């Protein structure tokens, strides 16, 4: 798989490769915000067209470079090339593993606190890397293309050069089809992720990648077609390159937060049980990570891709952790104003003034929900006589206040909790319907490879829905208990009041 990923700079207003959680949720980041996204054309990138073999291979689907995701031969060639190019002797080796198709395992005893890898900067791909076809790089840089689309184009350019590229061994070891929701069709997203909020994120990401490619094509490629032939620079190759970036690009804090691809290091798989990440080590002059546990020979060594939910991990990396093993898991709960509310317009205006809309989402975790969700719920259920409080509720829901405002509306608490419970139970019903209907299914293909793919996607979707529904169930349980206690207390108080009234009679 990949290492942790980094947020992308925008190429144009429509390009949002990593949509962030709404502003009110900045302290609950559900997307990569600090650390991040893990061939063979016969003609060089400068040629006017690709010869027939490459055209036929590209037309058959997928890109004509890279390898099968489980290939060890290409990874071994990569290690030999890296070693010859200055990579120090490693205490890790690549092997086929249970968690991930390929992974790095310990060759010797590794102690907690050891530094591993030591990949030197010349073996790292960044926005400053030298282009195998300088003319292509010069055009891109003259147009001030930001890092993400620049690196996506760089990968395609180097891949099209085949063995002429310095990075040919690295590109040959990259998966021909990255595990990413970018590769799910719209029909697959609609069928398998119908109950999950991650579906909308996947659709938006695909839309953003298409928009970025179209922008590059219209602004740059079409004006320099001799450098950017469509046989090489097309939507399929950009989907591949962005799939690689989303799953393998890292942000290196000690190198001014620059993003980079780190060959060899991106063979490390993720574990929610570790917190270590890649960074540049000035003392050794290499990209390293420091182990936060010990490893025995033959054990797979893990890294953290960041504190991501299971949905986020599926979105960028194409896997879902086992149920209950991800301490950072969360699921978005969608809520909205009621149009039948006589104060609908006033409440909507208050939300808009604070950067919110009538439809919002907030993260639920096994441990609870954010105060912003409660503030939104208070606003939804508040009566007309509380109109002077609408603004402060909207401010609290948007998290614009520098300090946490006190949400003290005891007269609304029961209604607000009931509103959240109703939303939660509505979502649970969607998950249950999907899971009980056999995980929704376009017809199974007679092609064995496609049939295996369909089964894999259905299982991933099922695992994700079970994990997200588990969080919903936990929230439902907490809400029901709290409401029961509140209502039980009211009944006891009413019973005591009636008893006193009878006594005085």
PAVOGU-831015 format. One record per residue (C-alpha): x, y, z; residue in one letter; residue number from 1. Coordinates in Angstrom, 3 decimals, m for minus. Each point is the difference from the previous one (the first is absolute). Example, Ala and Ser with C-alpha at 12.3 -4.5 7.8 and 13.67 -1.06 7.14 Angstrom:
! PAVOGU-831015
px/py/pz/aa/i
12.300/m4.500/7.800/A/1
1.370/3.440/m0.660/S/2
//
This chain:
! PAVOGU-831015
px/py/pz/aa/i
0.000/0.000/0.000/X/1
1.119/3.486/0.695/X/2
1.211/2.421/2.562/X/3
m1.907/2.855/1.574/X/4
m1.311/2.558/m2.482/X/5
0.046/3.786/m0.188/X/6
m2.586/2.593/m0.991/X/7
0.152/1.333/m3.512/X/8
0.216/3.561/m1.182/X/9
m2.759/1.048/m2.363/X/10
0.680/0.406/m3.709/X/11
m3.181/1.928/m0.604/X/12
m3.148/0.656/2.055/X/13
m1.644/m3.228/m1.161/X/14
2.928/m2.184/1.039/X/15
m0.463/m1.256/3.529/X/16
1.940/m3.268/m0.008/X/17
m0.435/m0.431/3.740/X/18
m3.293/1.577/1.110/X/19
0.225/0.966/3.648/X/20
m2.553/m0.320/2.734/X/21
m2.102/3.146/0.423/X/22
1.743/2.841/1.766/X/23
m1.827/m0.608/3.213/X/24
1.734/m3.377/0.319/X/25
3.620/1.015/m0.213/X/26
0.789/m1.578/3.309/X/27
m1.617/m3.194/m1.280/X/28
1.889/m0.435/m3.304/X/29
m1.482/m2.878/m1.960/X/30
2.305/0.513/m2.961/X/31
3.739/0.254/m0.460/X/32
0.892/3.450/1.236/X/33
3.476/m0.287/1.478/X/34
1.494/m3.061/m1.445/X/35
m1.409/m1.918/m3.030/X/36
m1.557/m2.257/m4.419/X/37
2.569/m5.278/m2.193/X/38
4.309/m3.476/m15.036/X/39
1.160/0.195/m3.234/X/40
m0.768/2.406/m2.869/X/41
2.514/m0.566/m2.758/X/42
0.397/3.652/m0.860/X/43
1.593/2.658/2.249/X/44
m2.245/2.683/1.395/X/45
1.185/2.426/m2.665/X/46
m1.242/m2.137/m2.893/X/47
m3.146/0.867/m1.902/X/48
m1.652/m3.376/0.411/X/49
0.456/m3.416/1.558/X/50
0.684/m3.010/m2.229/X/51
m2.581/m2.690/m0.521/X/52
1.053/m2.441/2.804/X/53
m0.413/2.615/2.720/X/54
m3.223/1.268/m1.513/X/55
m1.443/m3.509/m0.053/X/56
1.080/m0.651/3.602/X/57
m1.452/3.277/1.241/X/58
m3.218/m0.586/m1.908/X/59
m0.394/m3.373/1.700/X/60
m0.510/1.802/3.309/X/61
2.402/1.244/2.635/X/62
3.442/1.472/m0.498/X/63
2.810/m1.803/m1.872/X/64
2.501/0.182/2.843/X/65
0.350/m1.120/3.589/X/66
m0.617/m3.509/1.325/X/67
m2.573/m2.165/1.706/X/68
m0.507/1.148/3.575/X/69
1.546/m3.164/1.465/X/70
3.098/m0.123/m2.242/X/71
3.212/m0.721/1.918/X/72
2.271/m0.158/m3.042/X/73
m0.440/3.683/m0.847/X/74
0.458/0.937/3.657/X/75
3.253/m1.996/0.163/X/76
1.255/1.814/m3.110/X/77
m0.908/3.286/1.661/X/78
2.018/m0.892/3.099/X/79
3.041/m0.951/m2.108/X/80
m0.204/3.291/m1.880/X/81
m0.444/2.025/3.180/X/82
2.989/m1.740/1.609/X/83
2.143/0.721/m3.059/X/84
m1.199/3.621/0.144/X/85
0.964/0.620/3.625/X/86
m2.625/m1.636/2.214/X/87
1.821/m1.334/3.104/X/88
m0.209/m3.657/0.961/X/89
m3.468/m0.623/1.372/X/90
m1.210/m1.887/3.051/X/91
m3.260/m0.571/m1.848/X/92
m0.912/m2.143/m3.007/X/93
m3.053/m0.031/m2.216/X/94
m2.153/m3.110/0.147/X/95
m3.554/m1.092/m0.712/X/96
m1.934/0.634/3.212/X/97
m3.403/m0.622/1.567/X/98
m0.772/3.691/0.591/X/99
0.416/1.575/m3.443/X/100
1.160/m1.769/m3.144/X/101
3.654/0.965/0.539/X/102
1.704/1.326/3.096/X/103
3.311/0.542/1.742/X/104
0.990/m2.578/2.625/X/105
2.797/0.025/2.551/X/106
3.202/m1.869/m0.926/X/107
1.419/0.322/3.511/X/108
m1.215/0.852/3.492/X/109
m1.133/3.623/0.000/X/110
m0.283/1.880/3.263/X/111
m2.546/2.629/0.879/X/112
1.399/3.449/m0.789/X/113
2.247/m1.104/m2.884/X/114
0.215/2.078/m3.171/X/115
m0.535/m1.906/m3.237/X/116
0.160/0.566/m3.798/X/117
2.406/2.998/m0.464/X/118
m1.158/0.733/m3.556/X/119
2.207/2.869/m1.265/X/120
m1.742/3.064/m1.532/X/121
1.395/m0.685/m3.520/X/122
m2.130/m3.193/0.013/X/123
m3.163/1.932/0.847/X/124
m2.427/1.405/m2.579/X/125
m1.149/3.547/0.723/X/126
m1.096/3.101/m1.883/X/127
3.694/0.905/m0.343/X/128
1.015/m3.279/m1.660/X/129
1.729/0.182/m3.371/X/130
m2.201/m0.912/m2.967/X/131
1.116/m2.705/m2.418/X/132
m1.549/2.160/m2.722/X/133
1.052/3.544/1.029/X/134
m2.267/1.657/m2.579/X/135
m3.087/m1.486/1.671/X/136
1.166/1.131/3.434/X/137
0.754/3.513/m1.217/X/138
m3.497/0.400/m1.443/X/139
m1.617/m1.217/3.217/X/140
2.086/2.289/2.179/X/141
m0.538/3.025/m2.246/X/142
m3.721/m0.493/0.569/X/143
0.505/m0.111/3.804/X/144
m1.713/m3.369/0.360/X/145
m0.343/m0.900/3.741/X/146
1.759/m3.001/1.508/X/147
m2.715/m2.647/m0.273/X/148
m0.881/0.353/m3.698/X/149
3.680/0.705/m0.704/X/150
1.034/m3.296/1.611/X/151
m2.854/m1.845/m1.724/X/152
1.259/1.251/m3.357/X/153
3.594/m0.771/0.996/X/154
m0.865/m3.653/0.677/X/155
m1.668/m0.361/m3.395/X/156
2.882/1.714/m1.777/X/157
2.606/m2.219/1.642/X/158
m2.079/m3.155/m0.560/X/159
m0.317/0.793/m3.705/X/160
3.813/0.136/m0.316/X/161
0.264/m3.648/1.065/X/162
3.622/m1.034/0.666/X/163
1.208/3.475/m0.989/X/164
m1.424/1.348/3.241/X/165
2.096/m0.036/3.125/X/166
m3.101/m1.188/1.851/X/167
m0.849/m2.932/m2.283/X/168
0.662/m2.594/2.732/X/169
m2.205/1.871/2.437/X/170
m2.841/0.432/m2.491/X/171
0.242/m3.686/m0.949/X/172
m0.563/m0.878/3.683/X/173
m3.087/2.226/0.356/X/174
m3.395/m1.703/m0.271/X/175
m1.525/0.167/m3.464/X/176
m3.339/0.586/1.674/X/177
0.314/1.587/3.467/X/178
m2.448/m1.094/2.671/X/179
m2.120/3.122/0.045/X/180
m3.616/1.022/m0.339/X/181
1.146/1.935/m3.090/X/182
m0.223/m3.368/m1.748/X/183
m3.550/m0.789/1.068/X/184
m2.600/0.654/m2.675/X/185
m3.000/2.185/0.775/X/186
m2.213/m3.099/m0.101/X/187
2.259/m1.711/2.563/X/188
0.014/3.049/2.274/X/189
m3.784/0.277/m0.196/X/190
m0.542/m3.700/0.622/X/191
2.567/m0.759/2.689/X/192
0.335/3.303/1.879/X/193
m3.647/1.036/m0.117/X/194
m0.174/0.088/3.821/X/195
3.394/1.587/0.690/X/196
0.817/3.738/0.007/X/197
3.343/m0.857/m1.623/X/198
m1.863/m0.486/m3.301/X/199
m0.467/3.770/m0.402/X/200
3.660/0.583/0.812/X/201
1.035/m2.544/m2.639/X/202
m2.235/1.577/m2.636/X/203
1.391/3.436/0.837/X/204
3.584/m1.255/m0.198/X/205
m0.583/m1.577/m3.411/X/206
m1.643/3.226/m1.164/X/207
2.987/2.011/1.244/X/208
2.522/m2.190/m1.799/X/209
m1.984/0.242/m3.232/X/210
m0.274/3.775/0.439/X/211
3.748/0.294/0.572/X/212
0.821/m2.046/m3.081/X/213
m2.420/2.058/m2.116/X/214
1.545/3.219/1.284/X/215
3.534/m1.173/m0.808/X/216
m1.094/m1.204/m3.420/X/217
m1.736/3.258/m0.885/X/218
2.617/2.372/1.448/X/219
3.216/m1.855/m0.789/X/220
m0.130/m3.325/m1.810/X/221
m2.056/1.153/m2.994/X/222
2.361/2.931/m0.545/X/223
3.102/m2.232/0.064/X/224
m1.355/m3.182/m1.570/X/225
3.452/m0.971/m1.342/X/226
1.157/m0.267/3.638/X/227
m3.259/m1.329/1.459/X/228
m1.466/m2.542/m2.465/X/229
m3.434/m1.188/1.031/X/230
1.147/m3.614/m0.360/X/231
2.176/0.633/3.048/X/232
m1.719/2.822/1.910/X/233
m3.612/m1.085/0.296/X/234
m2.614/m0.507/2.678/X/235
0.938/m3.643/0.561/X/236
3.669/0.772/0.660/X/237
m0.948/2.885/2.296/X/238
m2.356/m2.196/1.948/X/239
2.948/m2.355/0.493/X/240
2.443/2.738/1.030/X/241
m2.447/1.586/2.440/X/242
m0.743/m3.444/1.418/X/243
3.724/m0.356/0.690/X/244
0.171/3.453/1.601/X/245
m3.057/m0.459/2.202/X/246
1.370/m3.262/1.351/X/247
3.751/0.691/0.135/X/248
0.784/3.700/0.254/X/249
1.382/1.131/3.359/X/250
0.507/3.356/1.619/X/251
3.409/0.381/1.631/X/252
m0.221/2.461/2.937/X/253
3.784/0.463/0.269/X/254
0.273/0.916/m3.688/X/255
m2.273/3.037/0.302/X/256
m3.066/m2.205/m0.300/X/257
0.749/m0.844/m3.640/X/258
m1.783/m2.973/m1.531/X/259
1.925/m2.852/m1.588/X/260
m0.059/m3.590/m1.211/X/261
2.500/m2.117/1.918/X/262
0.902/m3.205/m1.878/X/263
0.434/m3.079/2.209/X/264
m1.549/1.762/2.990/X/265
m3.368/m0.085/m1.771/X/266
0.028/m3.801/0.240/X/267
m0.802/0.378/3.711/X/268
m3.555/m0.898/0.968/X/269
m2.255/1.713/2.524/X/270
m0.930/m1.147/3.480/X/271
m2.352/1.946/2.283/X/272
2.074/m1.282/2.923/X/273
3.088/2.066/m0.906/X/274
0.501/3.755/m0.149/X/275
3.392/0.314/m1.671/X/276
0.281/1.880/m3.296/X/277
2.600/0.954/m2.614/X/278
2.111/3.142/0.245/X/279
3.364/1.371/m1.030/X/280
2.759/m0.611/2.544/X/281
2.625/2.751/m0.190/X/282
2.621/m1.945/1.952/X/283
0.013/m2.940/m2.432/X/284
m1.027/1.956/m3.081/X/285
m2.764/m2.444/m0.914/X/286
m3.735/m0.672/0.185/X/287
m0.591/m2.194/3.064/X/288
m2.590/m1.133/2.481/X/289
0.508/m0.870/3.654/X/290
m1.576/m3.228/1.189/X/291
m2.436/0.280/2.890/X/292
0.096/m3.750/0.725/X/293
2.442/m2.872/m0.398/X/294
m0.048/m2.563/m2.841/X/295
1.281/m3.552/m0.294/X/296
1.617/m1.325/m3.198/X/297
m2.722/m0.801/m2.536/X/298
m2.561/2.354/1.545/X/299
m1.574/2.602/m2.239/X/300
1.021/3.542/0.945/X/301
m2.771/2.585/m0.059/X/302
m0.387/3.741/m0.207/X/303
m2.961/2.318/0.561/X/304
m1.753/1.612/m2.960/X/305
m1.544/2.447/2.446/X/306
m2.998/0.025/2.319/X/307
m2.532/m0.950/m2.631/X/308
m3.414/m1.602/0.100/X/309
m0.663/m3.289/m1.756/X/310
m1.823/1.918/m2.735/X/311
3.015/2.219/m0.621/X/312
2.300/m3.012/m0.150/X/313
m2.261/m1.599/m2.605/X/314
m0.248/3.262/m1.938/X/315
3.753/0.449/m0.519/X/316
1.584/m3.380/0.704/X/317
m2.641/m2.542/m0.898/X/318
m0.235/m1.946/3.261/X/319
m2.155/m0.107/3.125/X/320
1.470/m0.983/3.406/X/321
m1.609/m2.848/1.869/X/322
m3.070/1.039/1.941/X/323
0.848/1.540/3.356/X/324
3.751/0.314/m0.666/X/325
0.089/3.636/m1.138/X/326
0.049/2.363/3.012/X/327
m0.339/2.979/m2.363/X/328
m3.154/m1.271/m1.654/X/329
m2.908/2.358/m0.557/X/330
m3.017/0.432/m2.239/X/331
m1.701/3.130/m1.246/X/332
m3.561/0.629/1.219/X/333
m2.031/2.138/m2.400/X/334
m2.480/2.428/1.519/X/335
m2.182/2.768/m1.392/X/336
m2.467/2.715/0.886/X/337
m3.678/m0.807/m0.330/X/338
m1.628/1.989/m2.794/X/339
m3.317/m0.267/1.828/X/340
1.503/2.037/2.875/X/341
m1.698/3.412/0.203/X/342
3.438/1.491/0.786/X/343
1.720/m1.816/m2.871/X/344
1.109/3.176/m1.822/X/345
1.360/1.666/3.140/X/346
1.942/m3.117/1.011/X/347
1.385/m0.468/m3.515/X/348
1.196/3.616/m0.097/X/349
1.756/m0.456/3.349/X/350
1.745/m3.113/m1.329/X/351
1.045/1.693/m3.236/X/352
1.463/2.964/1.879/X/353
2.281/m2.514/1.699/X/354
1.001/m1.965/m3.076/X/355
m2.492/m2.849/0.434/X/356
m3.001/m1.213/m1.964/X/357
m3.282/m1.751/0.694/X/358
1.715/m3.341/m0.758/X/359
3.050/m0.779/2.116/X/360
1.953/m3.009/1.234/X/361
1.822/m0.620/3.261/X/362
2.268/m2.878/1.034/X/363
m1.221/m2.638/2.399/X/364
2.546/m2.078/1.884/X/365
m0.404/m2.929/2.349/X/366
0.870/2.424/2.795/X/367
m2.706/2.501/m0.887/X/368
m0.765/2.966/m2.227/X/369
1.314/3.583/m0.280/X/370
m1.549/2.965/1.772/X/371
m0.597/1.558/m3.439/X/372
m2.558/m2.706/m0.790/X/373
m1.818/0.735/3.231/X/374
m0.061/3.723/m0.829/X/375
m1.454/m0.734/m3.435/X/376
m2.638/m2.214/1.597/X/377
m0.909/2.760/2.475/X/378
m0.518/2.372/m2.928/X/379
m2.175/m2.512/m1.863/X/380
m2.374/m0.580/2.931/X/381
m0.061/3.516/1.470/X/382
m3.464/1.691/0.021/X/383
m0.818/3.492/m1.388/X/384
0.224/1.618/3.454/X/385
3.743/m0.849/0.043/X/386
0.724/1.835/m3.272/X/387
2.467/2.312/1.775/X/388
2.130/m3.056/0.776/X/389
0.142/m1.314/m3.606/X/390
3.220/1.855/m0.752/X/391
1.936/m1.305/2.984/X/392
m1.124/m3.539/m0.802/X/393
1.190/0.384/m3.590/X/394
3.338/1.394/1.190/X/395
0.449/m2.981/2.301/X/396
m0.905/m2.412/m2.805/X/397
2.568/1.603/m2.307/X/398
2.786/m0.049/2.607/X/399
0.816/3.628/m0.852/X/400
0.171/1.060/3.619/X/401
3.627/0.191/1.273/X/402
m1.130/m1.632/3.217/X/403
m2.499/m2.794/0.429/X/404
m3.347/1.698/0.642/X/405
m2.107/m1.368/2.806/X/406
m2.956/m1.850/m1.488/X/407
m2.474/0.316/2.821/X/408
m3.514/m0.547/m1.284/X/409
m1.458/m2.489/2.497/X/410
m3.512/0.572/m1.307/X/411
1.101/m1.224/m3.454/X/412
2.339/m2.824/0.942/X/413
m2.498/m2.832/m0.216/X/414
m1.297/1.147/m3.388/X/415
3.525/0.486/m1.331/X/416
1.092/m3.467/1.083/X/417
m3.149/m1.494/m1.523/X/418
0.760/1.807/m3.277/X/419
3.519/m1.490/m0.098/X/420
m1.394/m3.427/0.891/X/421
m2.548/0.185/m2.833/X/422
2.742/0.910/m2.493/X/423
2.182/m2.810/1.326/X/424
m2.758/m2.608/m0.237/X/425
m0.819/1.096/m3.541/X/426
3.622/m0.660/m0.965/X/427
0.047/m3.343/1.802/X/428
m3.026/m1.070/m2.056/X/429
1.933/0.722/m3.212/X/430
2.983/m2.077/1.124/X/431
m2.217/m2.870/1.099/X/432
m1.927/m0.003/m3.280/X/433
3.245/m0.086/m1.985/X/434
1.503/m2.804/2.074/X/435
m3.180/m2.084/0.044/X/436
m0.549/0.410/m3.756/X/437
3.257/m1.806/m0.688/X/438
2.138/3.104/m0.420/X/439
m1.698/1.270/m3.060/X/440
1.361/m1.385/m3.291/X/441
0.515/0.709/m3.650/X/442
m0.181/m3.368/m1.737/X/443
3.047/m2.171/0.642/X/444
2.213/m0.174/m3.100/X/445
0.789/m3.276/m1.722/X/446
3.577/1.240/m0.377/X/447
1.922/m1.518/2.927/X/448
2.163/3.077/0.570/X/449
m3.004/2.318/0.009/X/450
m1.940/m2.424/2.208/X/451
2.847/0.006/2.538/X/452
0.064/3.783/m0.109/X/453
m3.754/0.149/0.631/X/454
0.290/m2.325/2.983/X/455
2.883/2.081/1.394/X/456
m1.898/3.283/m0.315/X/457
m3.096/m1.487/1.601/X/458
2.045/m1.286/2.926/X/459
1.731/3.365/0.476/X/460
m3.361/1.769/m0.063/X/461
m1.472/m2.496/2.446/X/462
2.951/0.391/2.407/X/463
m0.285/3.790/m0.169/X/464
m3.750/m0.007/0.598/X/465
0.337/m2.354/2.971/X/466
2.660/2.289/1.534/X/467
m2.023/3.165/m0.576/X/468
m3.242/m1.557/1.211/X/469
1.812/m1.122/3.151/X/470
0.716/3.658/0.806/X/471
m3.616/0.895/m0.729/X/472
m1.203/m2.782/2.300/X/473
2.239/1.257/2.783/X/474
m1.307/3.555/m0.437/X/475
m3.568/m1.306/m0.029/X/476
0.611/m1.869/3.259/X/477
1.453/3.064/1.736/X/478
m2.832/2.242/m1.190/X/479
m2.714/m2.432/1.034/X/480
1.469/m0.402/3.464/X/481
0.343/3.732/0.483/X/482
m3.552/0.636/m1.146/X/483
m1.295/m2.820/2.193/X/484
1.776/1.459/3.021/X/485
m1.297/3.476/m0.744/X/486
m3.556/m1.207/m0.457/X/487
0.256/m2.256/3.025/X/488
1.083/2.986/2.067/X/489
m2.919/2.064/m1.283/X/490
m2.446/m2.768/0.874/X/491
1.414/m0.295/3.517/X/492
m0.237/3.756/0.453/X/493
m3.597/0.013/m1.273/X/494
m0.901/m2.910/2.283/X/495
1.499/1.822/3.006/X/496
m1.873/3.184/m0.909/X/497
m3.331/m1.859/m0.265/X/498
0.638/m1.684/3.321/X/499
0.661/3.332/1.733/X/500
m3.089/1.512/m1.610/X/501
m2.161/m2.856/1.350/X/502
1.602/0.410/3.456/X/503
m0.905/3.681/0.152/X/504
m3.524/m0.723/m1.166/X/505
//
